[in-house]
Amino acid sequence: MNARRRSAVLLALAPLSIMACATVRYQARQSSPAVPATPVAHAESVTIRDLHQTAGEVRIANGVFARPSVTSAGLTTEEIPGEIDRTILLAVRVAADPEVEVLDMVWSPDSAPRCAGGHPALAILVDAQGELNSSLAARAQVHWERPIVLRGEQVLSGRFDEDTSLLHAASVVDVHFARREGTTVREDCVRVPMTGPGVTFWNLKRWSVGGRVSWRRALRFTDSSVVLLGLSVGRWVGPVRIGVEGMFGGTKDSPNSDGTPNRSGPAGTGLCFLAPGPDCDEVIAGGFALEVSGIGRRWDCWAVGWSVSYETLFARIRPVERHAIAGGPRLALQLLRAVPDVAGVSPHSPTSAWGFELYAAAGWEVTGAAVGPPITYGVSLLGF
């Protein structure tokens, strides 16, 4: 594989690595009330792969990270490796009326004693209202002081160490509250169901980048098999992803210096993309497709997906020089490794996924000779 094709393959597979480290936020669509019932609280959201810098670190000259501190000698900075922390952010909506104080938060299995054991909160945050630090994400203000005072209805978030196994089990967030009534302080532990029975989530993913490496048995304008690399950009509208895909590929270049097919290669056209022989055309193809896809059924991390698209392909074909254009529908059935990340995700929720698809494509020639079959088939490795 030459450098240009290797780069194209890496580009097409880039979404598989991107989705492995991207932040994913799930909004609770159904939740169970906290126990006891006052203050009123319920699960709000779960953020997986919550990426952030370690508190207390600053960037100094030459892009180096350091931890500043004040000593008897004055301000000093200690250089440290610049790393991004990856945690889990669990949010609870609390109706705090009257005023209450938050002393601590603990994330644990639902079988654990209240406010004892489990994962203690690394940080507690209160969501800011209205202010944005970008067009994509709301700003969250970190409160380092304890207790945190809540007034009215607010979203309280706790940052915890990653525990993906707990996300797929029945888990709870215990919030240690305190109320002051005159000189009297009354403490209580409110248990909020976070994952498990009675709690369902919806992935808030909106935009996604997809990649595809596809083998196709033939095209409308050639019997030779081809490999096509695709890169798509999609927008989730409810349970449906609408995307535009660009494609590029063809057959393996002829090894003969005069541009003629390799007569010592295998007969037939099924392996033209890999080892061209005397029956093969040399094809360079490109095009675009408008695609609508979605998740049909999900079992934990596995899912069956579907795709309907209309594609247009342009090609240059050799050794007899000619050009062709063809278009038509493409139908696909997909077996996917989806990324629910948390128990209770709706089976039709937007998601990131990777896997395989089998597809059939029909084509009608716009220009050029219809040498290939009107309906062909193929298989793809894809991610989005």
Buried (B, 14 or more C-beta within 10 A) or exposed (E): EEEEBEEBBEBBBBBBEBBEEBEBBBBBEEBBEBEEEBBBBBBBBBBBBBEBEEEEBEEEEEEEBBBEEEEEEEEEEEEEEEEEBBBBBBBBBBBBEEEBBBBBBBBBBBEBEBBEEBBBBBBBBBBEEEEEEEEEEEEBEEBEEEBBBBEEEBBBBBBBBBBEEBBBEBBBBBBBBBBBEEEEEEEBBBBBBBBBEBBBBBBBBEEBBBBBBBBBBBBBBBBBBBBBBBBBEBEBEEBBBEBBBEBBBBBBEBEBEEEEBBEEBBEBBBBBBEBBBEBBBBBBBBBBBBBBBBBBEBEEBBBBBBBEBEBBBBBBBBEEEBEBBBBBEBEBBBEBBBBBBBBBBBBBBBBBBBBBBEBEBBBEBBEBEEBBBEEBEBBBBBBB
